[in-house]
C-alpha cells in the first residue's frame, strides 16, 4: 500500500494516521505502551528493599572457622581478622566489617579480632580460652 497518494487510494491526505496529535507525526513511538496490554514493568512484581548503604558486614559462624582450621586453611595460632579472611577468600572483598556468629562449636584456642560478636559466639570463644579483641572502625 502506497500511502499519501490521493484520496482515491483510501490512504490519502493524512495517510490513515487520523488528524493531528502525537501519533500522526513521524518517528514517534510511545515508550512501554503495549497497545493496552498490561505493560511489562507493571506485570512483574516489585520485591524487597535495597539499602543505599548496602551490606558491608560479613558474617562467619564458629563452625566455618573450625572447618577451615581442620582443613588447614587457617592455623589456630593465626590472628583471625577481616584481612586474613579476605586474603584466603573465605569472605568476599566487598565487606568492610566482620561479625562472628555462634553456630557450631570451637575446639581450638583462637586469637580473634572482629568488629562485632554475637553473645553465643562470645560465650563459646571464652569457654575455649580464646583471645578476643573487638575493634570499632
C-alpha positions as CSV (number, residue, x, y, z in Angstrom):
1,X,0.0,0.0,0.0
2,X,1.4,3.4,-1.1
3,X,0.1,5.9,1.5
4,X,-0.4,9.6,0.9
5,X,-1.1,9.3,-2.9
6,X,-4.5,10.9,-3.3
7,X,-8.0,10.4,-1.9
8,X,-8.8,7.7,-4.4
9,X,-6.4,5.3,-2.7
10,X,-8.3,5.2,0.6
11,X,-5.0,6.2,2.4
12,X,-4.6,9.7,1.0
13,X,-4.1,13.1,2.7
14,X,-3.3,12.0,6.4
15,X,-2.2,8.5,5.3
16,X,-4.5,6.7,7.8
17,X,-3.0,8.4,10.8
18,X,-6.0,10.5,11.7
19,X,-5.7,14.2,12.3
20,X,-3.1,16.0,14.5
21,X,-1.7,14.6,17.7
22,X,1.4,12.7,18.7
23,X,0.7,9.6,16.7
24,X,0.2,11.4,13.5
25,X,3.8,12.6,13.5
26,X,6.7,10.6,12.1
27,X,9.3,8.9,14.2
28,X,7.1,8.6,17.3
29,X,6.7,5.5,19.5
30,X,5.2,5.8,22.9
31,X,7.6,4.1,25.2
32,X,6.5,1.0,27.1
33,X,3.0,1.3,25.7
34,X,1.9,-2.2,24.6
35,X,-1.4,-1.3,23.0
36,X,-3.5,-1.5,26.1
37,X,-1.9,-4.8,27.3
38,X,-0.6,-4.6,30.8
39,X,3.0,-3.3,30.4
40,X,5.9,-5.5,31.3
41,X,7.1,-3.1,34.1
42,X,3.6,-3.5,35.8
43,X,3.3,-7.2,35.2
44,X,6.5,-8.1,37.1
45,X,6.3,-7.9,40.9
46,X,8.4,-5.5,42.9
47,X,10.3,-7.3,45.6
48,X,12.3,-6.4,48.7
49,X,14.2,-3.3,49.6
50,X,17.7,-2.3,48.5
51,X,19.5,-0.2,51.1
52,X,21.6,2.7,49.8
53,X,24.4,2.0,52.2
54,X,24.4,-1.7,51.2
55,X,25.6,-4.6,53.3
56,X,29.1,-4.0,54.5
57,X,29.2,-6.6,57.3
58,X,30.5,-10.0,56.5
59,X,29.3,-12.8,58.8
60,X,31.1,-16.0,59.7
61,X,30.0,-18.9,62.0
62,X,32.3,-20.6,64.5
63,X,31.5,-23.9,62.7
64,X,33.0,-22.4,59.5
65,X,36.1,-21.3,61.3
66,X,36.6,-24.7,62.8
67,X,36.1,-26.3,59.4
68,X,38.8,-24.1,57.9
69,X,41.1,-25.0,60.8
70,X,40.6,-28.7,60.3
71,X,41.2,-28.3,56.5
72,X,44.5,-26.4,57.3
73,X,43.4,-23.3,55.5
74,X,43.7,-21.4,58.8
75,X,46.1,-22.1,61.6
76,X,44.8,-21.9,65.1
77,X,47.7,-19.7,66.0
78,X,46.9,-17.1,63.3
79,X,45.2,-13.8,64.2
80,X,41.7,-14.3,62.7
81,X,40.6,-10.9,61.3
82,X,39.0,-9.5,58.2
83,X,42.2,-9.0,56.3
84,X,43.2,-12.7,56.7
85,X,39.8,-13.9,55.8
86,X,39.7,-11.8,52.6
87,X,43.2,-12.9,51.7
88,X,42.2,-16.6,51.9
89,X,38.9,-15.9,50.0
90,X,36.7,-17.1,52.9
91,X,34.9,-13.7,53.0
92,X,34.2,-11.6,49.9
93,X,36.3,-8.5,49.4
94,X,33.3,-6.1,49.4
95,X,32.9,-6.4,53.2
96,X,34.3,-3.7,55.4
97,X,33.4,-5.2,58.8
98,X,33.3,-8.7,60.3
99,X,30.8,-10.3,62.7
100,X,31.3,-13.8,64.2
101,X,28.2,-15.8,64.9
102,X,27.8,-18.6,67.4
103,X,26.6,-21.5,65.2
104,X,28.8,-24.6,65.8
105,X,31.5,-25.5,68.3
106,X,35.1,-24.3,68.5
107,X,37.8,-26.7,69.9
108,X,40.9,-24.6,69.5
109,X,42.2,-21.6,71.3
110,X,42.0,-18.7,68.8
111,X,43.2,-15.1,68.5
112,X,40.2,-13.2,67.1
113,X,39.9,-9.5,66.0
114,X,36.4,-8.6,64.9
115,X,34.0,-5.6,64.7
116,X,31.0,-7.4,66.1
117,X,30.5,-10.6,68.1
118,X,27.2,-12.4,68.9
119,X,26.6,-13.3,72.6
120,X,26.6,-17.1,71.9
121,X,29.9,-16.8,69.9
122,X,31.5,-14.7,72.7
123,X,30.5,-17.4,75.3
124,X,31.9,-20.2,73.2
125,X,35.1,-18.4,72.5
126,X,35.6,-17.5,76.2
127,X,34.9,-21.1,77.1
128,X,37.7,-22.3,74.7
129,X,40.1,-19.8,76.2
130,X,40.4,-17.7,73.1
131,X,41.8,-14.1,72.9
132,X,39.0,-11.8,71.7
133,X,39.6,-8.2,70.5
134,X,36.6,-6.1,69.4
135,X,37.6,-3.2,67.2
136,X,35.4,-0.2,66.4
137,X,36.2,1.1,62.9
